[in-house]
């Protein structure tokens, strides 16, 4: 799904100022975005090389999922990996080729 970023927040520290770490001790960056499509709701994810340059105003392609935790509903995003991006682009190209073929008949 393509969404337009209206706000973005990044952090590599928890509320106490300690580095964020996975259960196996690796550090990570938390990224939260607000989008035009979801209004005032924050959508959380992890920082990576595909989203490190995101800024307000960018239109990005992400998968958004609702997660229920402790009785509250949260939104999480995942950036598409290279294979997902290629599969999506191939599907778009197949539609365009079919339309061109139909037009030439």
Residue pairs with C-beta under 8 A, 6 or more apart in sequence:
1 37
1 61
1 62
1 63
1 64
2 59
2 60
2 61
3 33
3 35
3 36
3 37
3 38
3 59
3 60
3 62
3 64
4 35
4 36
4 37
4 57
4 58
4 59
5 33
5 34
5 35
5 54
5 55
5 56
5 57
5 58
5 59
5 60
6 33
6 34
6 35
6 36
6 56
7 33
7 34
7 56
8 31
8 32
8 33
8 34
8 54
8 55
8 56
9 31
9 32
9 33
9 42
10 29
10 30
10 31
10 32
10 47
11 20
11 29
11 30
12 19
12 20
12 27
12 28
12 29
12 30
12 47
13 19
13 20
14 20
19 27
20 27
20 28
20 29
20 30
21 27
21 28
22 28
28 46
28 47
29 46
29 47
30 44
30 45
30 46
30 47
31 44
31 45
31 46
31 47
31 51
31 54
32 42
32 43
32 44
32 45
33 42
33 43
33 45
33 54
33 77
34 40
34 41
34 42
34 43
35 43
38 64
38 75
41 75
42 75
43 62
43 64
43 75
43 76
43 77
44 74
44 75
44 76
44 77
45 51
45 62
45 76
45 77
45 78
45 79
48 79
50 79
50 80
51 60
51 79
54 60
60 79
61 79
61 80
61 85
61 88
62 77
62 78
62 79
62 80
63 77
63 78
63 80
64 75
64 76
64 77
65 75
65 76
65 77
65 78
66 73
66 74
66 75
67 73
67 74
67 75
67 76
68 74
80 88
